[in-house]
Amino acid sequence: MKKYRSLITFDWALKRLLRSKANFEVLEGLLSELLRTDVSIVEILESEGNKEDKLDKYNRVDLKVKNGQGEWLIIELQYEREYDYLQRILYGVAKTITEHMRESDPYSEVPKVISISILYFDLGQGNDYIYHGTTSFRGLHTRDELLLNEGQKDLFRHQTIRDIFPEIYLIKVNRFNDIARDTLDEWIYFLKNGEIRDEFTARGLAKAKEILNILKLPEAERRAYERYKEDLHFQASMVQSTYVAGKLEGEKIGKLEGEKIGEQRGKLSGKIEMLTHLLQHRFGHLPPWVHDTIAQADLPSLEAWSQRFMDAQSLEEVFAERT
């Protein structure tokens, strides 16, 4: 059996290595294989998922890339399940459009946005491992597709309506069966297994094999990577533990007070315990007012604080009332 190089995970690469212009070749390779076109990166913008501080411990990474055609590509990598993930994609696309439109721009200058999600959980129901969403318009009676006229093509610098509207790619990594049928599959194989076979020829993988070799990392970078992996294990264990605790509490209470009430209280108890652990891991010792606030909270408040704590710089920001 062939031995493969031990490579760092792609999430760490997105955080620490692939933002460097010298390493654009790797990301250009993945995007070119996925979009089936030659992608050239002009710039990569910093994003909230890439802050090099305690927030590195979260299980989400995202980048915003501008290509040579002036299009914006949102690349997001996510480990933990989110039931409202599709809505988050929609929000991210809309936010990117508004961020890169000047007030004086006509609507013809709305930027093209492509959202690419690399997911390590099973989003929705479907047997494929790559899904692509576009926008088109069809007649209710004739079923014909609405097309751009020649003037619109010239004005928009696009040939079809789908070229104007955002596109969304969902890569469900865990659904891949490890059989690489083409160069895009070679990339999916790497995303899933952290390995690059000797026979792989996909664009960008040779460079990835070179720069992602753990043994070639500087000692400080290697130690930081090991801490990052340990933190991911901690996050996964904490989420699983609090889920199990909440479930067991719900079952226990459900026997006494009814299934519906028990499940609700169990979920609340699990949320309280999870948020407390998250805040302790993020800020250290928690003052009494924090414990009191959490203990008296309802489920929507707990969920809101759980989403807010990663961006907050203090406990006061976590619990600040939003208008």
The 8 nearest C-alpha neighbors of each residue, nearest first, counted from 0:
[[1, 2, 3, 196, 197, 4, 198, 194],
 [2, 0, 3, 196, 197, 4, 198, 195],
 [1, 3, 0, 4, 196, 5, 197, 194],
 [4, 2, 194, 5, 1, 196, 195, 197],
 [3, 5, 6, 212, 2, 194, 195, 208],
 [4, 6, 212, 213, 3, 7, 194, 193],
 [7, 5, 212, 211, 213, 193, 4, 8],
 [6, 8, 211, 213, 212, 9, 11, 5],
 [9, 7, 10, 11, 193, 6, 12, 190],
 [8, 10, 12, 11, 13, 190, 7, 193],
 [11, 9, 13, 12, 8, 14, 60, 76],
 [10, 12, 14, 13, 9, 8, 15, 7],
 [11, 13, 9, 16, 10, 15, 14, 17],
 [14, 12, 10, 17, 11, 15, 9, 16],
 [15, 13, 11, 49, 12, 10, 16, 60],
 [14, 16, 12, 13, 11, 17, 18, 49],
 [17, 15, 12, 18, 19, 13, 14, 22],
 [16, 18, 13, 19, 22, 12, 23, 15],
 [19, 17, 16, 43, 20, 13, 15, 23],
 [18, 20, 21, 17, 22, 16, 23, 15],
 [21, 19, 23, 22, 18, 17, 42, 24],
 [20, 22, 19, 23, 24, 17, 18, 16],
 [21, 23, 24, 20, 17, 19, 25, 16],
 [24, 22, 20, 25, 26, 21, 27, 17],
 [23, 25, 27, 22, 26, 203, 28, 206],
 [26, 24, 203, 28, 27, 23, 207, 22],
 [25, 27, 29, 28, 23, 24, 30, 17],
 [28, 26, 24, 30, 25, 29, 38, 31],
 [27, 29, 203, 202, 25, 31, 26, 30],
 [28, 30, 26, 32, 31, 27, 33, 203],
 [31, 29, 33, 27, 32, 28, 34, 26],
 [32, 30, 38, 28, 36, 37, 34, 35],
 [31, 33, 35, 183, 29, 30, 34, 28],
 [32, 34, 30, 31, 35, 183, 29, 36],
 [35, 33, 31, 36, 32, 30, 37, 38],
 [36, 34, 32, 31, 33, 37, 30, 38],
 [37, 35, 31, 34, 38, 32, 33, 30],
 [36, 38, 31, 39, 35, 27, 34, 30],
 [39, 37, 31, 27, 36, 30, 40, 66],
 [38, 40, 67, 66, 27, 41, 37, 31],
 [41, 39, 66, 42, 65, 67, 38, 27],
 [40, 42, 66, 65, 67, 39, 43, 64],
 [41, 43, 65, 40, 64, 44, 66, 20],
 [44, 42, 64, 63, 18, 65, 45, 62],
 [45, 43, 63, 64, 46, 42, 62, 65],
 [44, 46, 49, 43, 62, 47, 63, 50],
 [45, 47, 48, 49, 62, 44, 61, 63],
 [46, 48, 49, 50, 45, 61, 310, 60],
 [47, 49, 60, 61, 46, 50, 59, 55],
 [50, 48, 14, 47, 46, 51, 60, 45],
 [51, 49, 52, 48, 47, 55, 54, 46],
 [50, 52, 55, 49, 53, 54, 14, 15],
 [51, 53, 54, 50, 55, 56, 49, 48],
 [54, 52, 55, 56, 281, 51, 50, 57],
 [53, 55, 56, 52, 57, 309, 50, 51],
 [56, 54, 53, 57, 52, 51, 50, 49],
 [57, 55, 54, 230, 53, 227, 231, 58],
 [56, 58, 55, 59, 54, 231, 234, 309],
 [57, 59, 78, 77, 56, 231, 60, 79],
 [60, 58, 77, 57, 76, 48, 78, 61],
 [61, 59, 48, 76, 75, 10, 49, 77],
 [60, 62, 75, 48, 74, 76, 46, 59],
 [63, 61, 74, 73, 46, 64, 75, 44],
 [62, 64, 73, 44, 72, 43, 74, 71],
 [63, 65, 43, 72, 71, 42, 62, 73],
 [66, 64, 71, 42, 41, 70, 40, 69],
 [65, 67, 40, 41, 39, 68, 69, 70],
 [66, 68, 39, 69, 41, 40, 65, 38],
 [69, 67, 66, 70, 65, 39, 38, 71],
 [68, 70, 67, 66, 65, 71, 110, 111],
 [71, 69, 111, 68, 66, 65, 112, 110],
 [72, 70, 65, 112, 64, 111, 113, 73],
 [71, 73, 113, 64, 63, 114, 112, 65],
 [72, 74, 63, 114, 62, 115, 113, 64],
 [75, 73, 115, 62, 61, 116, 114, 72],
 [74, 76, 61, 116, 60, 117, 115, 73],
 [75, 77, 117, 60, 59, 116, 118, 61],
 [78, 76, 59, 118, 79, 58, 119, 117],
 [79, 77, 119, 58, 118, 120, 59, 80],
 [80, 78, 77, 120, 81, 58, 119, 235],
 [79, 81, 120, 82, 78, 122, 121, 77],
 [82, 80, 84, 83, 79, 122, 85, 120],
 [81, 83, 84, 80, 122, 85, 123, 86],
 [82, 84, 86, 81, 85, 87, 88, 80],
 [83, 85, 87, 81, 86, 82, 88, 122],
 [86, 84, 88, 87, 83, 89, 82, 122],
 [87, 85, 89, 88, 84, 83, 90, 91],
 [86, 88, 84, 90, 85, 89, 91, 83],
 [89, 87, 85, 91, 86, 90, 92, 84],
 [88, 90, 86, 92, 87, 91, 93, 85],
 [89, 91, 87, 93, 88, 92, 94, 86],
 [92, 90, 88, 94, 89, 93, 87, 95],
 [91, 93, 95, 89, 94, 90, 88, 96],
 [94, 92, 90, 96, 95, 91, 89, 97],
 [95, 93, 91, 97, 96, 92, 90, 98],
 [94, 96, 98, 92, 93, 97, 91, 99],
 [97, 95, 93, 94, 99, 98, 110, 92],
 [96, 98, 94, 100, 99, 95, 93, 101],
 [99, 97, 95, 96, 100, 94, 101, 93],
 [98, 100, 97, 96, 95, 101, 110, 109],
 [101, 99, 97, 98, 96, 102, 109, 104],
 [100, 102, 104, 103, 99, 98, 97, 105],
 [101, 103, 104, 100, 105, 97, 99, 106],
 [102, 104, 101, 105, 100, 106, 108, 107],
 [105, 103, 101, 102, 108, 106, 100, 107],
 [106, 104, 107, 108, 103, 109, 102, 101],
 [105, 107, 108, 109, 104, 100, 110, 103],
 [106, 108, 105, 109, 155, 154, 104, 110],
 [109, 107, 106, 105, 110, 104, 100, 155],
 [108, 110, 106, 107, 100, 111, 96, 105],
 [111, 109, 108, 96, 70, 112, 99, 71],
 [110, 112, 70, 163, 165, 71, 164, 109],
 [113, 111, 71, 165, 72, 70, 110, 114],
 [112, 114, 72, 166, 165, 167, 73, 71],
 [115, 113, 73, 167, 72, 168, 166, 74],
 [116, 114, 168, 74, 73, 167, 169, 75],
 [117, 115, 75, 169, 76, 118, 74, 170],
 [118, 116, 76, 170, 75, 77, 169, 171],
 [119, 117, 171, 77, 120, 170, 172, 116],
 [118, 120, 78, 172, 173, 171, 77, 117],
 [121, 119, 118, 80, 122, 78, 79, 173],
 [122, 120, 123, 171, 119, 173, 118, 80],
 [121, 123, 120, 124, 171, 80, 82, 118],
 [124, 122, 121, 125, 82, 85, 120, 126],
 [123, 125, 122, 126, 121, 127, 128, 171],
 [126, 124, 127, 123, 128, 122, 121, 130],
 [125, 127, 128, 124, 174, 129, 175, 171],
 [128, 126, 129, 125, 174, 130, 171, 175],
 [127, 129, 171, 174, 175, 170, 172, 126],
 [130, 128, 170, 169, 127, 171, 131, 168],
 [131, 129, 169, 168, 170, 132, 128, 127],
 [132, 130, 168, 167, 169, 133, 129, 166],
 [131, 133, 167, 166, 168, 130, 134, 169],
 [134, 132, 166, 161, 135, 131, 167, 165],
 [135, 133, 161, 164, 136, 132, 160, 165],
 [134, 136, 161, 160, 137, 133, 144, 145],
 [135, 137, 145, 144, 138, 134, 160, 143],
 [138, 136, 144, 142, 143, 145, 139, 135],
 [137, 139, 142, 141, 143, 140, 144, 136],
 [138, 140, 142, 141, 137, 143, 136, 144],
 [141, 139, 138, 142, 143, 137, 144, 136],
 [140, 142, 138, 143, 139, 137, 144, 145],
 [143, 141, 138, 137, 140, 139, 144, 136],
 [142, 144, 141, 137, 138, 145, 140, 136],
 [145, 143, 137, 136, 146, 142, 138, 135],
 [144, 146, 136, 137, 143, 147, 135, 138],
 [147, 145, 144, 159, 148, 160, 136, 158],
 [148, 146, 151, 159, 152, 160, 149, 158],
 [149, 147, 151, 150, 152, 146, 153, 158],
 [148, 150, 152, 151, 153, 147, 158, 154],
 [151, 149, 153, 152, 148, 154, 147, 155],
 [152, 150, 154, 153, 148, 149, 147, 155],
 [153, 151, 149, 157, 158, 155, 156, 150],
 [152, 154, 156, 150, 151, 155, 149, 157],
 [155, 153, 151, 152, 156, 150, 107, 157],
 [154, 156, 157, 152, 153, 151, 107, 108],
 [157, 155, 153, 152, 154, 158, 151, 163],
 [158, 156, 152, 155, 159, 162, 163, 153],
 [157, 159, 152, 162, 156, 147, 160, 155],
 [160, 158, 162, 161, 157, 147, 146, 163],
 [161, 159, 162, 163, 135, 147, 146, 164],
 [160, 162, 134, 164, 163, 159, 135, 133],
 [161, 163, 160, 159, 164, 157, 158, 111],
 [164, 162, 160, 161, 111, 165, 157, 159],
 [163, 165, 161, 162, 134, 111, 166, 160],
 [166, 164, 112, 113, 111, 167, 163, 133],
 [167, 165, 113, 133, 132, 114, 164, 112],
 [166, 168, 114, 132, 131, 113, 115, 169],
 [167, 169, 131, 115, 130, 114, 116, 132],
 [170, 168, 116, 130, 129, 115, 171, 117],
 [169, 171, 129, 117, 172, 128, 118, 116],
 [172, 170, 128, 118, 174, 173, 129, 169],
 [171, 173, 174, 119, 175, 170, 191, 118],
 [172, 174, 175, 171, 119, 191, 120, 121],
 [175, 173, 128, 172, 171, 176, 127, 126],
 [174, 176, 173, 172, 177, 128, 187, 171],
 [175, 177, 178, 174, 173, 179, 188, 128],
 [178, 176, 175, 188, 179, 184, 187, 191],
 [177, 179, 176, 180, 184, 175, 188, 185],
 [180, 178, 184, 185, 181, 177, 188, 182],
 [181, 179, 184, 178, 182, 185, 183, 177],
 [182, 180, 184, 183, 179, 185, 201, 178],
 [181, 183, 201, 185, 184, 200, 186, 32],
 [182, 184, 186, 32, 185, 181, 33, 187],
 [185, 183, 179, 187, 186, 181, 182, 188],
 [186, 184, 182, 188, 183, 179, 187, 199],
 [185, 187, 189, 183, 184, 188, 190, 182],
 [188, 186, 184, 190, 189, 185, 191, 183],
 [189, 187, 185, 191, 186, 190, 177, 192],
 [188, 190, 193, 194, 186, 192, 187, 191],
 [191, 189, 187, 188, 193, 192, 186, 9],
 [190, 192, 188, 189, 172, 193, 187, 173],
 [191, 193, 189, 194, 190, 188, 195, 187],
 [194, 192, 189, 190, 6, 8, 191, 7],
 [193, 195, 189, 192, 3, 196, 6, 4],
 [196, 194, 189, 197, 3, 199, 208, 193],
 [195, 197, 198, 199, 194, 3, 185, 1],
 [196, 198, 199, 195, 3, 200, 1, 2],
 [197, 199, 196, 200, 195, 201, 185, 205],
 [198, 200, 196, 197, 201, 185, 195, 182],
 [199, 201, 198, 202, 182, 204, 205, 185],
 [202, 200, 182, 204, 199, 203, 185, 183],
 [201, 203, 28, 204, 200, 29, 32, 205],
 [202, 204, 28, 25, 206, 205, 24, 207],
 [203, 205, 207, 206, 202, 201, 208, 25],
 [206, 204, 208, 207, 203, 209, 202, 200],
 [205, 207, 209, 204, 208, 203, 25, 210],
 [208, 206, 204, 209, 210, 205, 211, 25],
 [209, 207, 205, 206, 211, 210, 204, 212],
 [208, 210, 206, 207, 211, 212, 205, 204],
 [211, 209, 207, 212, 208, 206, 215, 216],
 [212, 210, 6, 7, 207, 208, 209, 213],
 [211, 213, 6, 214, 215, 210, 5, 209],
 [214, 212, 216, 215, 6, 7, 211, 5],
 [213, 215, 212, 216, 5, 221, 217, 6],
 [216, 214, 213, 212, 217, 210, 211, 209],
 [215, 217, 213, 214, 221, 220, 218, 212],
 [218, 216, 220, 219, 221, 215, 214, 222],
 [217, 219, 221, 220, 222, 216, 223, 215],
 [218, 220, 222, 221, 217, 223, 216, 224],
 [221, 219, 223, 217, 218, 222, 216, 224],
 [220, 222, 218, 224, 223, 219, 216, 217],
 [223, 221, 225, 219, 224, 220, 218, 226],
 [224, 222, 220, 226, 221, 225, 227, 219],
 [223, 225, 227, 221, 222, 226, 220, 228],
 [224, 226, 222, 228, 227, 223, 229, 221],
 [227, 225, 229, 223, 224, 228, 230, 222],
 [226, 228, 224, 230, 225, 229, 223, 56],
 [229, 227, 231, 225, 230, 226, 224, 232],
 [230, 228, 226, 232, 227, 231, 233, 225],
 [229, 231, 233, 227, 232, 228, 56, 234],
 [230, 232, 228, 234, 233, 229, 235, 227],
 [233, 231, 235, 229, 230, 234, 236, 228],
 [232, 234, 230, 236, 231, 235, 237, 229],
 [235, 233, 231, 237, 232, 236, 230, 238],
 [234, 236, 232, 238, 237, 233, 239, 231],
 [237, 235, 239, 233, 234, 238, 240, 232],
 [238, 236, 240, 234, 239, 235, 233, 241],
 [237, 239, 235, 241, 236, 240, 242, 234],
 [240, 238, 236, 242, 237, 241, 235, 243],
 [241, 239, 237, 243, 242, 238, 236, 244],
 [240, 242, 244, 269, 238, 243, 239, 273],
 [241, 243, 239, 245, 240, 244, 246, 238],
 [242, 244, 246, 240, 241, 245, 247, 239],
 [245, 243, 241, 247, 246, 242, 240, 248],
 [246, 244, 269, 265, 248, 242, 266, 243],
 [245, 247, 243, 249, 244, 248, 265, 242],
 [246, 248, 250, 244, 249, 245, 243, 251],
 [249, 247, 265, 245, 251, 246, 250, 244],
 [265, 248, 250, 262, 261, 246, 252, 247],
 [249, 251, 253, 247, 248, 252, 246, 261],
 [252, 250, 248, 253, 249, 254, 247, 255],
 [251, 253, 261, 249, 255, 254, 250, 256],
 [261, 252, 254, 258, 257, 250, 256, 255],
 [253, 255, 252, 251, 257, 256, 250, 258],
 [256, 254, 252, 253, 257, 251, 261, 258],
 [257, 255, 253, 254, 252, 261, 260, 258],
 [256, 258, 253, 259, 260, 254, 261, 255],
 [257, 259, 253, 261, 260, 262, 254, 256],
 [258, 260, 262, 261, 257, 263, 253, 256],
 [261, 259, 263, 262, 258, 257, 264, 256],
 [260, 262, 253, 249, 252, 258, 264, 263],
 [261, 263, 249, 265, 259, 264, 260, 266],
 [262, 264, 260, 266, 261, 265, 267, 259],
 [265, 263, 267, 261, 266, 262, 268, 249],
 [249, 266, 264, 245, 248, 262, 268, 267],
 [265, 267, 269, 263, 245, 264, 268, 262],
 [266, 268, 264, 270, 265, 269, 298, 271],
 [269, 267, 265, 271, 266, 270, 245, 264],
 [268, 270, 245, 266, 272, 241, 267, 271],
 [269, 271, 273, 267, 268, 272, 274, 266],
 [272, 270, 268, 274, 269, 273, 275, 267],
 [271, 273, 269, 275, 270, 274, 268, 276],
 [272, 274, 270, 276, 275, 271, 241, 269],
 [275, 273, 277, 271, 276, 272, 305, 270],
 [274, 276, 272, 278, 273, 277, 271, 279],
 [277, 275, 279, 273, 274, 278, 280, 272],
 [278, 276, 274, 280, 275, 279, 281, 273],
 [279, 277, 281, 275, 280, 276, 282, 274],
 [280, 278, 283, 276, 282, 281, 277, 284],
 [279, 281, 277, 278, 283, 282, 276, 275],
 [280, 282, 278, 279, 283, 277, 53, 309],
 [283, 281, 279, 278, 280, 284, 285, 314],
 [282, 284, 279, 280, 281, 285, 278, 277],
 [285, 283, 279, 286, 282, 278, 280, 281],
 [284, 286, 289, 283, 279, 287, 290, 282],
 [285, 287, 288, 289, 284, 290, 291, 314],
 [288, 286, 290, 289, 291, 285, 292, 284],
 [289, 287, 291, 290, 286, 292, 285, 293],
 [288, 290, 292, 287, 291, 286, 293, 285],
 [289, 291, 287, 293, 288, 292, 294, 286],
 [292, 290, 288, 294, 289, 293, 287, 295],
 [291, 293, 289, 295, 290, 294, 288, 296],
 [292, 294, 296, 290, 295, 291, 289, 271],
 [295, 293, 291, 292, 296, 290, 271, 289],
 [296, 294, 292, 293, 291, 297, 290, 271],
 [297, 295, 293, 294, 300, 292, 301, 298],
 [296, 298, 300, 299, 301, 295, 267, 293],
 [297, 299, 301, 300, 267, 302, 296, 270],
 [300, 298, 302, 301, 297, 303, 296, 304],
 [301, 299, 303, 302, 298, 297, 296, 304],
 [302, 300, 298, 304, 303, 299, 305, 297],
 [301, 303, 305, 299, 300, 304, 298, 306],
 [302, 304, 300, 306, 305, 301, 299, 307],
 [305, 303, 307, 301, 306, 302, 308, 317],
 [304, 306, 302, 303, 307, 308, 274, 301],
 [307, 305, 303, 304, 308, 302, 309, 310],
 [306, 308, 304, 305, 309, 310, 317, 303],
 [307, 309, 311, 317, 310, 305, 306, 304],
 [310, 308, 307, 311, 54, 306, 57, 305],
 [311, 309, 308, 307, 312, 47, 54, 306],
 [312, 310, 308, 316, 313, 309, 317, 307],
 [311, 313, 310, 316, 314, 308, 317, 309],
 [314, 312, 316, 315, 311, 317, 282, 308],
 [315, 313, 317, 316, 318, 312, 311, 282],
 [314, 316, 313, 317, 318, 319, 311, 312],
 [315, 317, 319, 313, 314, 311, 318, 312],
 [318, 316, 314, 308, 315, 311, 319, 307],
 [317, 319, 315, 316, 320, 314, 304, 292],
 [318, 320, 316, 317, 315, 321, 314, 304],
 [321, 319, 318, 322, 316, 317, 315, 300],
 [320, 322, 319, 318, 316, 317, 303, 307],
 [321, 320, 319, 318, 303, 316, 300, 317]]
